[in-house]
């Protein structure tokens, strides 16, 4: 999936990812390729980006929301 993380400072991450794990208002979720379209609010905590080279990148989130569209584009607007 193509992942883009935006903050007030600008684009924090843009690239391909295998997975994205984050806390939401409904609980912790992991998004993978071909996930159903989704828009949800994010909770404070560490988000984990699973990269194509099998490494993991952590990203701290205070609040925000995410949108997964039906073309495997995941956009995060985070504080």
Phi and psi restraints in degrees (range 20) as a CNS / XPLOR table:
assign (resid 1 and name C) (resid 2 and name N)
       (resid 2 and name CA) (resid 2 and name C) 1.0 -93.7 20.0 2
assign (resid 2 and name N) (resid 2 and name CA)
       (resid 2 and name C) (resid 3 and name N) 1.0 122.9 20.0 2
assign (resid 2 and name C) (resid 3 and name N)
       (resid 3 and name CA) (resid 3 and name C) 1.0 -113.5 20.0 2
assign (resid 3 and name N) (resid 3 and name CA)
       (resid 3 and name C) (resid 4 and name N) 1.0 131.3 20.0 2
assign (resid 3 and name C) (resid 4 and name N)
       (resid 4 and name CA) (resid 4 and name C) 1.0 -130.4 20.0 2
assign (resid 4 and name N) (resid 4 and name CA)
       (resid 4 and name C) (resid 5 and name N) 1.0 127.1 20.0 2
assign (resid 4 and name C) (resid 5 and name N)
       (resid 5 and name CA) (resid 5 and name C) 1.0 -113.3 20.0 2
assign (resid 5 and name N) (resid 5 and name CA)
       (resid 5 and name C) (resid 6 and name N) 1.0 120.6 20.0 2
assign (resid 5 and name C) (resid 6 and name N)
       (resid 6 and name CA) (resid 6 and name C) 1.0 -108.2 20.0 2
assign (resid 6 and name N) (resid 6 and name CA)
       (resid 6 and name C) (resid 7 and name N) 1.0 142.4 20.0 2
assign (resid 6 and name C) (resid 7 and name N)
       (resid 7 and name CA) (resid 7 and name C) 1.0 -135.1 20.0 2
assign (resid 7 and name N) (resid 7 and name CA)
       (resid 7 and name C) (resid 8 and name N) 1.0 -178.6 20.0 2
assign (resid 7 and name C) (resid 8 and name N)
       (resid 8 and name CA) (resid 8 and name C) 1.0 -64.3 20.0 2
assign (resid 8 and name N) (resid 8 and name CA)
       (resid 8 and name C) (resid 9 and name N) 1.0 -20.9 20.0 2
assign (resid 8 and name C) (resid 9 and name N)
       (resid 9 and name CA) (resid 9 and name C) 1.0 -84.7 20.0 2
assign (resid 9 and name N) (resid 9 and name CA)
       (resid 9 and name C) (resid 10 and name N) 1.0 -11.3 20.0 2
assign (resid 9 and name C) (resid 10 and name N)
       (resid 10 and name CA) (resid 10 and name C) 1.0 125.0 20.0 2
assign (resid 10 and name N) (resid 10 and name CA)
       (resid 10 and name C) (resid 11 and name N) 1.0 -155.2 20.0 2
assign (resid 10 and name C) (resid 11 and name N)
       (resid 11 and name CA) (resid 11 and name C) 1.0 -79.0 20.0 2
assign (resid 11 and name N) (resid 11 and name CA)
       (resid 11 and name C) (resid 12 and name N) 1.0 118.6 20.0 2
assign (resid 11 and name C) (resid 12 and name N)
       (resid 12 and name CA) (resid 12 and name C) 1.0 -89.4 20.0 2
assign (resid 12 and name N) (resid 12 and name CA)
       (resid 12 and name C) (resid 13 and name N) 1.0 -31.5 20.0 2
assign (resid 12 and name C) (resid 13 and name N)
       (resid 13 and name CA) (resid 13 and name C) 1.0 -154.1 20.0 2
assign (resid 13 and name N) (resid 13 and name CA)
       (resid 13 and name C) (resid 14 and name N) 1.0 139.3 20.0 2
assign (resid 13 and name C) (resid 14 and name N)
       (resid 14 and name CA) (resid 14 and name C) 1.0 -148.5 20.0 2
assign (resid 14 and name N) (resid 14 and name CA)
       (resid 14 and name C) (resid 15 and name N) 1.0 120.2 20.0 2
assign (resid 14 and name C) (resid 15 and name N)
       (resid 15 and name CA) (resid 15 and name C) 1.0 169.0 20.0 2
assign (resid 15 and name N) (resid 15 and name CA)
       (resid 15 and name C) (resid 16 and name N) 1.0 -174.4 20.0 2
assign (resid 15 and name C) (resid 16 and name N)
       (resid 16 and name CA) (resid 16 and name C) 1.0 -87.6 20.0 2
assign (resid 16 and name N) (resid 16 and name CA)
       (resid 16 and name C) (resid 17 and name N) 1.0 142.4 20.0 2
assign (resid 16 and name C) (resid 17 and name N)
       (resid 17 and name CA) (resid 17 and name C) 1.0 -137.3 20.0 2
assign (resid 17 and name N) (resid 17 and name CA)
       (resid 17 and name C) (resid 18 and name N) 1.0 151.2 20.0 2
assign (resid 17 and name C) (resid 18 and name N)
       (resid 18 and name CA) (resid 18 and name C) 1.0 -85.8 20.0 2
assign (resid 18 and name N) (resid 18 and name CA)
       (resid 18 and name C) (resid 19 and name N) 1.0 -33.0 20.0 2
assign (resid 18 and name C) (resid 19 and name N)
       (resid 19 and name CA) (resid 19 and name C) 1.0 -154.4 20.0 2
assign (resid 19 and name N) (resid 19 and name CA)
       (resid 19 and name C) (resid 20 and name N) 1.0 160.6 20.0 2
assign (resid 19 and name C) (resid 20 and name N)
       (resid 20 and name CA) (resid 20 and name C) 1.0 -143.1 20.0 2
assign (resid 20 and name N) (resid 20 and name CA)
       (resid 20 and name C) (resid 21 and name N) 1.0 120.3 20.0 2
assign (resid 20 and name C) (resid 21 and name N)
       (resid 21 and name CA) (resid 21 and name C) 1.0 -114.0 20.0 2
assign (resid 21 and name N) (resid 21 and name CA)
       (resid 21 and name C) (resid 22 and name N) 1.0 131.1 20.0 2
assign (resid 21 and name C) (resid 22 and name N)
       (resid 22 and name CA) (resid 22 and name C) 1.0 -155.9 20.0 2
assign (resid 22 and name N) (resid 22 and name CA)
       (resid 22 and name C) (resid 23 and name N) 1.0 156.6 20.0 2
assign (resid 22 and name C) (resid 23 and name N)
       (resid 23 and name CA) (resid 23 and name C) 1.0 -87.9 20.0 2
assign (resid 23 and name N) (resid 23 and name CA)
       (resid 23 and name C) (resid 24 and name N) 1.0 133.4 20.0 2
assign (resid 23 and name C) (resid 24 and name N)
       (resid 24 and name CA) (resid 24 and name C) 1.0 -121.0 20.0 2
assign (resid 24 and name N) (resid 24 and name CA)
       (resid 24 and name C) (resid 25 and name N) 1.0 175.4 20.0 2
assign (resid 24 and name C) (resid 25 and name N)
       (resid 25 and name CA) (resid 25 and name C) 1.0 -60.9 20.0 2
assign (resid 25 and name N) (resid 25 and name CA)
       (resid 25 and name C) (resid 26 and name N) 1.0 -26.7 20.0 2
assign (resid 25 and name C) (resid 26 and name N)
       (resid 26 and name CA) (resid 26 and name C) 1.0 -92.4 20.0 2
assign (resid 26 and name N) (resid 26 and name CA)
       (resid 26 and name C) (resid 27 and name N) 1.0 -7.5 20.0 2
assign (resid 26 and name C) (resid 27 and name N)
       (resid 27 and name CA) (resid 27 and name C) 1.0 130.0 20.0 2
assign (resid 27 and name N) (resid 27 and name CA)
       (resid 27 and name C) (resid 28 and name N) 1.0 -178.5 20.0 2
assign (resid 27 and name C) (resid 28 and name N)
       (resid 28 and name CA) (resid 28 and name C) 1.0 -79.4 20.0 2
assign (resid 28 and name N) (resid 28 and name CA)
       (resid 28 and name C) (resid 29 and name N) 1.0 135.5 20.0 2
assign (resid 28 and name C) (resid 29 and name N)
       (resid 29 and name CA) (resid 29 and name C) 1.0 -132.7 20.0 2
assign (resid 29 and name N) (resid 29 and name CA)
       (resid 29 and name C) (resid 30 and name N) 1.0 156.1 20.0 2
assign (resid 29 and name C) (resid 30 and name N)
       (resid 30 and name CA) (resid 30 and name C) 1.0 -124.3 20.0 2
assign (resid 30 and name N) (resid 30 and name CA)
       (resid 30 and name C) (resid 31 and name N) 1.0 125.7 20.0 2
assign (resid 30 and name C) (resid 31 and name N)
       (resid 31 and name CA) (resid 31 and name C) 1.0 -103.0 20.0 2
assign (resid 31 and name N) (resid 31 and name CA)
       (resid 31 and name C) (resid 32 and name N) 1.0 137.3 20.0 2
assign (resid 31 and name C) (resid 32 and name N)
       (resid 32 and name CA) (resid 32 and name C) 1.0 -124.9 20.0 2
assign (resid 32 and name N) (resid 32 and name CA)
       (resid 32 and name C) (resid 33 and name N) 1.0 174.4 20.0 2
assign (resid 32 and name C) (resid 33 and name N)
       (resid 33 and name CA) (resid 33 and name C) 1.0 -52.5 20.0 2
assign (resid 33 and name N) (resid 33 and name CA)
       (resid 33 and name C) (resid 34 and name N) 1.0 146.1 20.0 2
assign (resid 33 and name C) (resid 34 and name N)
       (resid 34 and name CA) (resid 34 and name C) 1.0 65.7 20.0 2
assign (resid 34 and name N) (resid 34 and name CA)
       (resid 34 and name C) (resid 35 and name N) 1.0 21.1 20.0 2
assign (resid 34 and name C) (resid 35 and name N)
       (resid 35 and name CA) (resid 35 and name C) 1.0 -65.9 20.0 2
assign (resid 35 and name N) (resid 35 and name CA)
       (resid 35 and name C) (resid 36 and name N) 1.0 148.5 20.0 2
assign (resid 35 and name C) (resid 36 and name N)
       (resid 36 and name CA) (resid 36 and name C) 1.0 -64.0 20.0 2
assign (resid 36 and name N) (resid 36 and name CA)
       (resid 36 and name C) (resid 37 and name N) 1.0 152.8 20.0 2
assign (resid 36 and name C) (resid 37 and name N)
       (resid 37 and name CA) (resid 37 and name C) 1.0 -56.6 20.0 2
assign (resid 37 and name N) (resid 37 and name CA)
       (resid 37 and name C) (resid 38 and name N) 1.0 141.9 20.0 2
assign (resid 37 and name C) (resid 38 and name N)
       (resid 38 and name CA) (resid 38 and name C) 1.0 -155.8 20.0 2
assign (resid 38 and name N) (resid 38 and name CA)
       (resid 38 and name C) (resid 39 and name N) 1.0 140.1 20.0 2
assign (resid 38 and name C) (resid 39 and name N)
       (resid 39 and name CA) (resid 39 and name C) 1.0 -130.0 20.0 2
assign (resid 39 and name N) (resid 39 and name CA)
       (resid 39 and name C) (resid 40 and name N) 1.0 128.4 20.0 2
assign (resid 39 and name C) (resid 40 and name N)
       (resid 40 and name CA) (resid 40 and name C) 1.0 -152.4 20.0 2
assign (resid 40 and name N) (resid 40 and name CA)
       (resid 40 and name C) (resid 41 and name N) 1.0 157.5 20.0 2
assign (resid 40 and name C) (resid 41 and name N)
       (resid 41 and name CA) (resid 41 and name C) 1.0 -83.6 20.0 2
assign (resid 41 and name N) (resid 41 and name CA)
       (resid 41 and name C) (resid 42 and name N) 1.0 145.0 20.0 2
assign (resid 41 and name C) (resid 42 and name N)
       (resid 42 and name CA) (resid 42 and name C) 1.0 -102.3 20.0 2
assign (resid 42 and name N) (resid 42 and name CA)
       (resid 42 and name C) (resid 43 and name N) 1.0 148.5 20.0 2
assign (resid 42 and name C) (resid 43 and name N)
       (resid 43 and name CA) (resid 43 and name C) 1.0 -102.2 20.0 2
assign (resid 43 and name N) (resid 43 and name CA)
       (resid 43 and name C) (resid 44 and name N) 1.0 162.8 20.0 2
assign (resid 43 and name C) (resid 44 and name N)
       (resid 44 and name CA) (resid 44 and name C) 1.0 -65.8 20.0 2
assign (resid 44 and name N) (resid 44 and name CA)
       (resid 44 and name C) (resid 45 and name N) 1.0 137.5 20.0 2
assign (resid 44 and name C) (resid 45 and name N)
       (resid 45 and name CA) (resid 45 and name C) 1.0 154.7 20.0 2
assign (resid 45 and name N) (resid 45 and name CA)
       (resid 45 and name C) (resid 46 and name N) 1.0 -176.2 20.0 2
assign (resid 45 and name C) (resid 46 and name N)
       (resid 46 and name CA) (resid 46 and name C) 1.0 -88.3 20.0 2
assign (resid 46 and name N) (resid 46 and name CA)
       (resid 46 and name C) (resid 47 and name N) 1.0 129.5 20.0 2
assign (resid 46 and name C) (resid 47 and name N)
       (resid 47 and name CA) (resid 47 and name C) 1.0 -98.3 20.0 2
assign (resid 47 and name N) (resid 47 and name CA)
       (resid 47 and name C) (resid 48 and name N) 1.0 145.1 20.0 2
assign (resid 47 and name C) (resid 48 and name N)
       (resid 48 and name CA) (resid 48 and name C) 1.0 -120.0 20.0 2
assign (resid 48 and name N) (resid 48 and name CA)
       (resid 48 and name C) (resid 49 and name N) 1.0 124.8 20.0 2
assign (resid 48 and name C) (resid 49 and name N)
       (resid 49 and name CA) (resid 49 and name C) 1.0 -102.4 20.0 2
assign (resid 49 and name N) (resid 49 and name CA)
       (resid 49 and name C) (resid 50 and name N) 1.0 117.9 20.0 2
assign (resid 49 and name C) (resid 50 and name N)
       (resid 50 and name CA) (resid 50 and name C) 1.0 -88.0 20.0 2
assign (resid 50 and name N) (resid 50 and name CA)
       (resid 50 and name C) (resid 51 and name N) 1.0 112.4 20.0 2
assign (resid 50 and name C) (resid 51 and name N)
       (resid 51 and name CA) (resid 51 and name C) 1.0 -87.7 20.0 2
assign (resid 51 and name N) (resid 51 and name CA)
       (resid 51 and name C) (resid 52 and name N) 1.0 164.2 20.0 2
assign (resid 51 and name C) (resid 52 and name N)
       (resid 52 and name CA) (resid 52 and name C) 1.0 -63.6 20.0 2
assign (resid 52 and name N) (resid 52 and name CA)
       (resid 52 and name C) (resid 53 and name N) 1.0 -26.2 20.0 2
assign (resid 52 and name C) (resid 53 and name N)
       (resid 53 and name CA) (resid 53 and name C) 1.0 -86.1 20.0 2
assign (resid 53 and name N) (resid 53 and name CA)
       (resid 53 and name C) (resid 54 and name N) 1.0 14.3 20.0 2
assign (resid 53 and name C) (resid 54 and name N)
       (resid 54 and name CA) (resid 54 and name C) 1.0 76.1 20.0 2
assign (resid 54 and name N) (resid 54 and name CA)
       (resid 54 and name C) (resid 55 and name N) 1.0 0.9 20.0 2
assign (resid 54 and name C) (resid 55 and name N)
       (resid 55 and name CA) (resid 55 and name C) 1.0 -82.6 20.0 2
assign (resid 55 and name N) (resid 55 and name CA)
       (resid 55 and name C) (resid 56 and name N) 1.0 165.8 20.0 2
assign (resid 55 and name C) (resid 56 and name N)
       (resid 56 and name CA) (resid 56 and name C) 1.0 -123.7 20.0 2
assign (resid 56 and name N) (resid 56 and name CA)
       (resid 56 and name C) (resid 57 and name N) 1.0 135.0 20.0 2
assign (resid 56 and name C) (resid 57 and name N)
       (resid 57 and name CA) (resid 57 and name C) 1.0 -117.0 20.0 2
assign (resid 57 and name N) (resid 57 and name CA)
       (resid 57 and name C) (resid 58 and name N) 1.0 129.5 20.0 2
assign (resid 57 and name C) (resid 58 and name N)
       (resid 58 and name CA) (resid 58 and name C) 1.0 -95.5 20.0 2
assign (resid 58 and name N) (resid 58 and name CA)
       (resid 58 and name C) (resid 59 and name N) 1.0 146.5 20.0 2
assign (resid 58 and name C) (resid 59 and name N)
       (resid 59 and name CA) (resid 59 and name C) 1.0 -142.2 20.0 2
assign (resid 59 and name N) (resid 59 and name CA)
       (resid 59 and name C) (resid 60 and name N) 1.0 122.9 20.0 2
assign (resid 59 and name C) (resid 60 and name N)
       (resid 60 and name CA) (resid 60 and name C) 1.0 -83.7 20.0 2
assign (resid 60 and name N) (resid 60 and name CA)
       (resid 60 and name C) (resid 61 and name N) 1.0 131.1 20.0 2
assign (resid 60 and name C) (resid 61 and name N)
       (resid 61 and name CA) (resid 61 and name C) 1.0 -122.6 20.0 2
assign (resid 61 and name N) (resid 61 and name CA)
       (resid 61 and name C) (resid 62 and name N) 1.0 133.7 20.0 2
assign (resid 61 and name C) (resid 62 and name N)
       (resid 62 and name CA) (resid 62 and name C) 1.0 -94.3 20.0 2
assign (resid 62 and name N) (resid 62 and name CA)
       (resid 62 and name C) (resid 63 and name N) 1.0 -43.0 20.0 2
assign (resid 62 and name C) (resid 63 and name N)
       (resid 63 and name CA) (resid 63 and name C) 1.0 -164.9 20.0 2
assign (resid 63 and name N) (resid 63 and name CA)
       (resid 63 and name C) (resid 64 and name N) 1.0 170.8 20.0 2
assign (resid 63 and name C) (resid 64 and name N)
       (resid 64 and name CA) (resid 64 and name C) 1.0 152.0 20.0 2
assign (resid 64 and name N) (resid 64 and name CA)
       (resid 64 and name C) (resid 65 and name N) 1.0 -162.7 20.0 2
assign (resid 64 and name C) (resid 65 and name N)
       (resid 65 and name CA) (resid 65 and name C) 1.0 -148.4 20.0 2
assign (resid 65 and name N) (resid 65 and name CA)
       (resid 65 and name C) (resid 66 and name N) 1.0 164.1 20.0 2
assign (resid 65 and name C) (resid 66 and name N)
       (resid 66 and name CA) (resid 66 and name C) 1.0 -129.8 20.0 2
assign (resid 66 and name N) (resid 66 and name CA)
       (resid 66 and name C) (resid 67 and name N) 1.0 154.3 20.0 2
assign (resid 66 and name C) (resid 67 and name N)
       (resid 67 and name CA) (resid 67 and name C) 1.0 -135.3 20.0 2
assign (resid 67 and name N) (resid 67 and name CA)
       (resid 67 and name C) (resid 68 and name N) 1.0 124.5 20.0 2
assign (resid 67 and name C) (resid 68 and name N)
       (resid 68 and name CA) (resid 68 and name C) 1.0 -109.7 20.0 2
assign (resid 68 and name N) (resid 68 and name CA)
       (resid 68 and name C) (resid 69 and name N) 1.0 119.5 20.0 2
assign (resid 68 and name C) (resid 69 and name N)
       (resid 69 and name CA) (resid 69 and name C) 1.0 -93.9 20.0 2
assign (resid 69 and name N) (resid 69 and name CA)
       (resid 69 and name C) (resid 70 and name N) 1.0 -179.6 20.0 2
assign (resid 69 and name C) (resid 70 and name N)
       (resid 70 and name CA) (resid 70 and name C) 1.0 -85.4 20.0 2
assign (resid 70 and name N) (resid 70 and name CA)
       (resid 70 and name C) (resid 71 and name N) 1.0 13.4 20.0 2
assign (resid 70 and name C) (resid 71 and name N)
       (resid 71 and name CA) (resid 71 and name C) 1.0 -119.6 20.0 2
assign (resid 71 and name N) (resid 71 and name CA)
       (resid 71 and name C) (resid 72 and name N) 1.0 23.0 20.0 2
assign (resid 71 and name C) (resid 72 and name N)
       (resid 72 and name CA) (resid 72 and name C) 1.0 63.5 20.0 2
assign (resid 72 and name N) (resid 72 and name CA)
       (resid 72 and name C) (resid 73 and name N) 1.0 32.2 20.0 2
assign (resid 72 and name C) (resid 73 and name N)
       (resid 73 and name CA) (resid 73 and name C) 1.0 -104.4 20.0 2
assign (resid 73 and name N) (resid 73 and name CA)
       (resid 73 and name C) (resid 74 and name N) 1.0 120.5 20.0 2
assign (resid 73 and name C) (resid 74 and name N)
       (resid 74 and name CA) (resid 74 and name C) 1.0 -111.9 20.0 2
assign (resid 74 and name N) (resid 74 and name CA)
       (resid 74 and name C) (resid 75 and name N) 1.0 120.0 20.0 2
assign (resid 74 and name C) (resid 75 and name N)
       (resid 75 and name CA) (resid 75 and name C) 1.0 -115.2 20.0 2
assign (resid 75 and name N) (resid 75 and name CA)
       (resid 75 and name C) (resid 76 and name N) 1.0 132.0 20.0 2
assign (resid 75 and name C) (resid 76 and name N)
       (resid 76 and name CA) (resid 76 and name C) 1.0 -119.7 20.0 2
assign (resid 76 and name N) (resid 76 and name CA)
       (resid 76 and name C) (resid 77 and name N) 1.0 129.0 20.0 2
assign (resid 76 and name C) (resid 77 and name N)
       (resid 77 and name CA) (resid 77 and name C) 1.0 -113.0 20.0 2
assign (resid 77 and name N) (resid 77 and name CA)
       (resid 77 and name C) (resid 78 and name N) 1.0 110.5 20.0 2
assign (resid 77 and name C) (resid 78 and name N)
       (resid 78 and name CA) (resid 78 and name C) 1.0 -130.2 20.0 2
assign (resid 78 and name N) (resid 78 and name CA)
       (resid 78 and name C) (resid 79 and name N) 1.0 154.1 20.0 2
